[in-house]
Amino acid sequence: MQSRQYYVYVMTNRSGMFYTGMTNNLERRMAEHKRGLSKFTHRYRITRLVYYETTSDVTSAITREKQIKPWRREKKLTLIRRMNPRLLDLSSEIE
């Protein structure tokens, strides 16, 4: 039996606003965000994936999303820059 993968991810826009989410299909979810199917990301034009991590445990993914969401901007930037120092759009890595 194949285990599922769950993703916790952070996206941003040109002005640097962050959105944190969780999904079991990162490629599909990024496509939904880029097509404007999420009200928040559509409203603020958040389309760049700058961070993601994976786990096979859904409870861990939910917990991690809830942990990251309330963090202050600087703490999120520290996390993101460990993986993506230039804040590049990582969407192409998952397509």
C-alpha positions as a Markdown table, in Angstrom:
| # | Residue | x | y | z |
|---|---|---|---|---|
| 1 | Met | 0.0 | 0.0 | 0.0 |
| 2 | Gln | 1.4 | 3.4 | -1.0 |
| 3 | Ser | 1.5 | 6.0 | 1.7 |
| 4 | Arg | 0.1 | 9.5 | 0.9 |
| 5 | Gln | 2.1 | 12.6 | 1.0 |
| 6 | Tyr | 0.9 | 15.8 | 2.6 |
| 7 | Tyr | 2.4 | 19.2 | 2.1 |
| 8 | Val | 2.6 | 22.3 | 4.2 |
| 9 | Tyr | 3.4 | 25.3 | 2.0 |
| 10 | Val | 3.9 | 29.0 | 2.1 |
| 11 | Met | 3.1 | 31.3 | -0.8 |
| 12 | Thr | 3.7 | 35.1 | -1.3 |
| 13 | Asn | 2.9 | 38.0 | -3.6 |
| 14 | Arg | 4.9 | 40.9 | -4.9 |
| 15 | Ser | 4.3 | 42.9 | -1.7 |
| 16 | Gly | 5.5 | 40.1 | 0.5 |
| 17 | Met | 2.3 | 39.0 | 2.1 |
| 18 | Phe | 2.3 | 35.3 | 3.1 |
| 19 | Tyr | -0.3 | 32.6 | 2.9 |
| 20 | Thr | 0.2 | 29.2 | 4.6 |
| 21 | Gly | -1.7 | 26.1 | 3.6 |
| 22 | Met | -1.8 | 22.3 | 3.7 |
| 23 | Thr | -2.8 | 19.9 | 0.9 |
| 24 | Asn | -2.4 | 16.3 | -0.2 |
| 25 | Asn | -1.7 | 17.3 | -3.8 |
| 26 | Leu | 0.7 | 20.3 | -4.1 |
| 27 | Glu | 0.6 | 20.5 | -7.9 |
| 28 | Arg | -3.2 | 20.6 | -8.1 |
| 29 | Arg | -3.4 | 23.1 | -5.2 |
| 30 | Met | -0.9 | 25.5 | -6.8 |
| 31 | Ala | -2.8 | 25.4 | -10.1 |
| 32 | Glu | -6.0 | 26.3 | -8.1 |
| 33 | His | -4.3 | 29.2 | -6.4 |
| 34 | Lys | -2.9 | 30.5 | -9.7 |
| 35 | Arg | -6.3 | 30.2 | -11.4 |
| 36 | Gly | -7.8 | 32.3 | -8.6 |
| 37 | Leu | -9.9 | 29.5 | -7.0 |
| 38 | Ser | -8.9 | 30.5 | -3.5 |
| 39 | Lys | -10.6 | 33.7 | -2.4 |
| 40 | Phe | -7.8 | 34.9 | -0.1 |
| 41 | Thr | -4.9 | 34.2 | -2.6 |
| 42 | His | -7.0 | 35.6 | -5.5 |
| 43 | Arg | -7.9 | 38.8 | -3.6 |
| 44 | Tyr | -4.2 | 39.5 | -2.7 |
| 45 | Arg | -2.7 | 38.0 | -5.9 |
| 46 | Ile | -0.7 | 35.5 | -4.0 |
| 47 | Thr | 0.7 | 33.2 | -6.6 |
| 48 | Arg | 4.4 | 32.4 | -5.8 |
| 49 | Leu | 5.2 | 29.2 | -3.9 |
| 50 | Val | 8.3 | 30.0 | -1.8 |
| 51 | Tyr | 8.4 | 27.1 | 0.7 |
| 52 | Tyr | 7.0 | 23.6 | 1.2 |
| 53 | Glu | 7.7 | 20.5 | 3.3 |
| 54 | Thr | 6.3 | 17.0 | 3.1 |
| 55 | Thr | 5.1 | 14.4 | 5.5 |
| 56 | Ser | 3.2 | 11.1 | 5.3 |
| 57 | Asp | 1.2 | 11.9 | 8.4 |
| 58 | Val | -1.9 | 14.1 | 7.9 |
| 59 | Thr | -2.1 | 15.0 | 11.6 |
| 60 | Ser | 1.5 | 16.2 | 11.5 |
| 61 | Ala | 0.8 | 18.3 | 8.4 |
| 62 | Ile | -2.3 | 19.9 | 10.0 |
| 63 | Thr | -0.3 | 20.6 | 13.2 |
| 64 | Arg | 2.6 | 22.1 | 11.3 |
| 65 | Glu | 0.3 | 24.4 | 9.3 |
| 66 | Lys | -1.3 | 25.6 | 12.5 |
| 67 | Gln | 2.1 | 26.2 | 14.0 |
| 68 | Ile | 3.5 | 28.3 | 11.1 |
| 69 | Lys | 0.3 | 30.3 | 10.3 |
| 70 | Pro | 0.5 | 32.7 | 13.4 |
| 71 | Trp | 4.3 | 33.2 | 13.1 |
| 72 | Arg | 5.5 | 36.8 | 12.7 |
| 73 | Arg | 6.9 | 37.7 | 9.3 |
| 74 | Glu | 10.6 | 37.5 | 10.3 |
| 75 | Lys | 10.2 | 34.0 | 11.7 |
| 76 | Lys | 8.5 | 32.8 | 8.4 |
| 77 | Leu | 11.2 | 34.5 | 6.4 |
| 78 | Thr | 13.9 | 32.6 | 8.4 |
| 79 | Leu | 12.1 | 29.3 | 7.7 |
| 80 | Ile | 11.7 | 30.1 | 4.0 |
| 81 | Arg | 15.2 | 31.3 | 3.5 |
| 82 | Arg | 16.7 | 28.1 | 4.8 |
| 83 | Met | 15.1 | 26.3 | 1.8 |
| 84 | Asn | 14.9 | 29.1 | -0.7 |
| 85 | Pro | 17.3 | 32.0 | 0.1 |
| 86 | Arg | 16.3 | 34.1 | -3.0 |
| 87 | Leu | 12.5 | 33.6 | -2.5 |
| 88 | Leu | 12.2 | 32.1 | -6.0 |
| 89 | Asp | 8.9 | 30.6 | -7.1 |
| 90 | Leu | 9.2 | 26.9 | -6.6 |
| 91 | Ser | 6.1 | 25.9 | -8.5 |
| 92 | Ser | 8.2 | 24.7 | -11.4 |
| 93 | Glu | 9.8 | 22.1 | -9.1 |
| 94 | Ile | 6.5 | 20.4 | -8.5 |
| 95 | Glu | 5.0 | 20.4 | -12.0 |
